[in-house]
Amino acid sequence: MRLRASVTIQRRITTVFEFLTTAGSFPAWVAEVIGADGPAAEGMGIGAQLVVHTQGLVGEVSSTWEVTAYEPPRRLAVRQLLDGGPCVEARWTLAGAAPAGTEVWVVADIEAASFFRPAAARLQAVGSQQLQDDLERLRRVLEDTESRDSAAAARV
């Protein structure tokens, strides 16, 4: 199943890419994430691993993701590392947009088993909406940070 979402963020592409690829920033924009661990910028690259922590029904759940593409400041791809479970892959593509903005596209491929076609269609709709909501949170966080930085600079 393929999910898609996109957003335009009024921040420079390098700023967006840096925030998007910093594990510590995940809780600010990815739903359900309560923490994440991963390499610093200089250690990030293909083969790097990220551990993402979410709150499950019985406590904290951790998942490990491997970076499969890393091309600053334009492309990041990850895949979840599972033993025999459903596969999840996500790819973000960034492009500069005038004036001083960034277009962000994400495509996620998820293996989901369902005996009922309507259930799979509903899962796809919910998943696509969640991706869009995450990108909107990313936009708000980055644009709000820029607004605060501009206001602070104006006061000085």
N, C-alpha and C positions, 0 to 999 in steps of 0.2 A: 504494500500500500504506500503510495507516495503522497506526502503532505507538502504544501507550499505556503509561503507567506513573504511579504516584503514591506519595507518602510523606508521613508526618507528622513534622515536625521540631520539637523542643521549644526553639524560639527565636522571638522576636518576628518578625512578618511583615516589618517594615522591615529588620531585620538579615538575614533570609533573602534578601529582594529585592536588597539592596545587594550581598551576596556573589555571588548568582546573576548579576547584571548587570555585575560588574567583570571585565574581560577577564583581568587578572592572576591572578585566582583560578581560572580554568578548569583549569589543570594539576592543581590539588588535587582536583578531583572529576570531570572528564570524561576517560574512558579514552582513551589514545593521544595526548592533547594534551600537547605539551612546552612550549608557550608561546602567548601570544595578545596582540594589540595592539588597542587600541580607545580611544575617547574616555573622559575622566574623567567622573564622574557628571554634572557640569554641562553636558557636551557630548553626553551620551547622549540619543537621541530617535529618532523615525521618520526614516529616511534615513541614520542613522549607519552606518558600516561597521566591521566587526570582521575582523581577519586572524588566522586560527587556524593554528598550526603543529603538524604531526604528524610522526612518524618513519615514513617509507615504506621500501620495500625498497631503494631506491637513494639514500636520504638524506632530508633534510627536505623536506616537502611543505607548501605554504601554500594555504589556501583563504580566499576572501573571502565574508563574510556581511553582508547588509543588514538592519537593524532595520526591521520592518514594523509593529510595534505596541509602544508603550511607555507604560504607564499605572502609574506607581509608586503603591503597592507591590503591585499586583495582577496585572499582565500584561506579558509580554514575548513577542514573536514575531520570528523571524528567517528569512531564506531565503538559501540558498547561491547565489552569483552564478556561473553557469557559462555558457560559450558553447556551446550545443547539447548539453550533457551532461544527465544525469538531474537532475531538480529535487528539492531537499530543503527542506522547511519544518518548523520546530519552533515550538510555542507552549507557553509555561508560564503557568499560572494559579495564583495563590496566594490563600488565604483564611485568616483567623485561626481558630484552634482553641483551645478551652479546655483547660487553663489556660496561657496565654502560649505557645501553640504555633502552628504554621503547617502547613496542608495544601498540598501542592504537587502539581499534576497537569501532565503533559507529554503532548502529542500531536504526533507527527511524521508527516508525509506524505512518502513517498519514491517516486519513479518508479523502478521496477526492471523491467528486461526479462528475461523468462525464457520459454523455450519449454516448459518442463516445470512443470506445476502443483505437484508436490511440492517442487521447488526453491524456488519462490516462497513456499510455506507455511513451509518451513524457514527461509528468509531472514527472514520476518516474525517467527517465534518467536525467532530469534537476536537480531534488532534490538530486539524488545520487552524481552528479557532484558537487553540492554546498556543500554537506557534505565533499567530498574529498578536495575541495578547502579550506574549513574552517580548516580541519586537517593539510593541508600543511602550512597554515598561522600559526597555532599553532606550528608546527615543526620549521618553520623559526624563529619565535619570540623567542622560547626557546633556539634554537641552537645559534642564533645571540647573545643572552644575555650571554650565556656561553662563546662565543668567546671574547666578550668585557670584561667579568670578568677575563678571562685568560690573556688577553693582559694587563689589568690594574695591575694584580698581578705580571706579568713579569717585569713591569716598576718599581715596588716598591723595 
